[in-house]
Amino acid sequence: MAAASLAAFFALPAAAQTYSCELEDSDDPDKDWIRDVDQVVVDVAGQSIDIRVARTMGTANPQNYNFRNHDWGSMGQDTMTVKDTGYFVTGAAMRYDGTPYIFKLWFTGAFYMTFNDSAQPTNYKWNCTK
């Protein structure tokens, strides 16, 4: 991919960027919410990544799995960091319950999420376009 194409795909720092995505691979394909996810919103400046079901946004029951810095009071805090390297965007989140998440969006459109809420990690891969 040419440098100009890379810049166009990753024009992230100014504002959140929305990608249309399709699940390609999953360690746990039986999870309904994973199968239904079709959109990823990456906000480097706002330090957030949202994984969501586009058709539910704006409804009474939006399916939006957001990862950002958030204080849950006595329950703890979510922490999130997002970095644009120029070739990929990477993020790491730690949920208030201690569950770690890792995200990577390649310039090719491959979006990966890995988390570990049990004895071993669970991996997902979506193919995304802008």
C-alpha positions as CSV (number, residue, x, y, z in Angstrom):
1,M,0.0,0.0,0.0
2,A,1.4,3.4,-1.0
3,A,2.3,6.0,1.6
4,A,-0.7,8.2,0.5
5,S,-3.0,5.3,0.9
6,L,-1.7,4.6,4.4
7,A,-2.3,8.2,5.3
8,A,-5.8,8.1,4.0
9,F,-6.7,4.9,5.8
10,F,-5.2,6.2,9.1
11,A,-6.3,9.8,9.2
12,L,-7.0,9.3,12.9
13,P,-5.6,12.0,15.2
14,A,-8.1,14.7,14.2
15,A,-11.3,12.8,14.9
16,A,-12.7,9.4,15.6
17,Q,-12.8,7.2,12.5
18,T,-15.5,4.6,11.8
19,Y,-14.8,1.3,10.0
20,S,-17.3,-1.2,8.6
21,C,-16.2,-4.7,9.7
22,E,-17.0,-8.3,9.1
23,L,-16.0,-11.1,11.5
24,E,-13.4,-13.4,9.9
25,D,-12.2,-15.6,12.7
26,S,-13.1,-16.2,16.3
27,D,-12.0,-18.5,19.1
28,D,-15.5,-18.3,20.4
29,P,-17.9,-17.9,17.4
30,D,-21.0,-18.9,19.5
31,K,-21.0,-15.5,21.3
32,D,-23.9,-13.6,19.6
33,W,-22.5,-10.2,20.2
34,I,-19.2,-11.1,18.5
35,R,-21.0,-12.5,15.4
36,D,-23.2,-9.3,15.2
37,V,-20.3,-6.8,15.5
38,D,-20.0,-4.9,12.2
39,Q,-18.5,-1.6,13.1
40,V,-15.4,-0.3,14.9
41,V,-14.8,3.3,15.9
42,V,-11.2,4.3,16.7
43,D,-10.5,7.6,18.4
44,V,-6.7,8.1,19.0
45,A,-7.1,11.6,20.4
46,G,-10.0,10.5,22.7
47,Q,-8.2,7.3,23.7
48,S,-11.1,5.0,22.9
49,I,-12.2,2.1,20.8
50,D,-15.8,1.2,20.3
51,I,-16.8,-2.2,19.0
52,R,-20.5,-2.2,18.0
53,V,-23.5,-3.4,16.1
54,A,-24.3,-0.5,13.7
55,R,-28.0,-1.2,13.2
56,T,-28.6,-0.9,17.0
57,M,-27.1,2.5,17.4
58,G,-29.7,5.1,18.1
59,T,-32.2,2.5,19.3
60,A,-33.4,1.8,22.8
61,N,-30.9,-1.0,23.1
62,P,-27.6,0.0,21.4
63,Q,-24.9,-2.7,21.4
64,N,-21.8,-0.7,21.9
65,Y,-18.8,-2.3,23.7
66,N,-16.7,0.7,24.5
67,F,-13.2,0.8,25.8
68,R,-12.1,4.1,27.3
69,N,-10.9,5.6,30.6
70,H,-13.8,5.4,33.0
71,D,-14.2,5.6,36.8
72,W,-16.8,3.2,38.1
73,G,-16.5,4.5,41.7
74,S,-16.1,1.8,44.3
75,M,-16.0,-0.9,41.6
76,G,-12.8,0.5,40.1
77,Q,-11.6,2.0,36.9
78,D,-11.3,1.1,33.2
79,T,-8.0,2.3,31.7
80,M,-7.3,2.7,28.0
81,T,-4.5,3.8,25.8
82,V,-4.5,4.0,22.0
83,K,-1.5,4.8,19.8
84,D,-1.2,5.4,16.0
85,T,2.2,4.1,14.7
86,G,1.5,5.1,11.1
87,Y,1.2,1.4,10.0
88,F,-1.3,0.3,12.6
89,V,-3.2,1.5,15.5
90,T,-2.8,-0.4,18.8
91,G,-4.7,-0.2,22.0
92,A,-4.7,-1.7,25.4
93,A,-7.4,-1.7,28.0
94,M,-7.7,-2.9,31.5
95,R,-11.3,-3.3,32.7
96,Y,-12.3,-2.5,36.3
97,D,-12.5,-6.3,37.0
98,G,-8.9,-6.8,35.9
99,T,-9.7,-8.2,32.4
100,P,-6.9,-7.1,29.9
101,Y,-7.8,-6.4,26.3
102,I,-5.4,-5.8,23.4
103,F,-6.5,-4.3,20.0
104,K,-4.6,-3.9,16.7
105,L,-5.9,-2.3,13.5
106,W,-3.6,-2.8,10.6
107,F,-3.4,-0.5,7.6
108,T,-4.7,-3.5,5.6
109,G,-8.0,-3.3,7.5
110,A,-7.4,-6.4,9.7
111,F,-8.7,-5.6,13.2
112,Y,-7.7,-7.9,16.1
113,M,-9.0,-8.1,19.6
114,T,-7.6,-10.4,22.3
115,F,-8.7,-10.6,25.9
116,N,-8.2,-12.9,28.8
117,D,-10.9,-13.4,31.4
118,S,-10.1,-17.0,32.1
119,A,-7.1,-19.4,31.9
120,Q,-6.3,-18.6,28.3
121,P,-6.8,-15.7,25.9
122,T,-9.6,-15.4,23.4
123,N,-8.9,-14.0,20.0
124,Y,-11.1,-12.3,17.3
125,K,-10.3,-11.0,13.9
126,W,-12.5,-8.7,11.7
127,N,-11.8,-7.4,8.2
128,C,-12.6,-3.7,8.1
129,T,-12.9,-0.9,5.5
130,K,-13.3,2.8,6.0
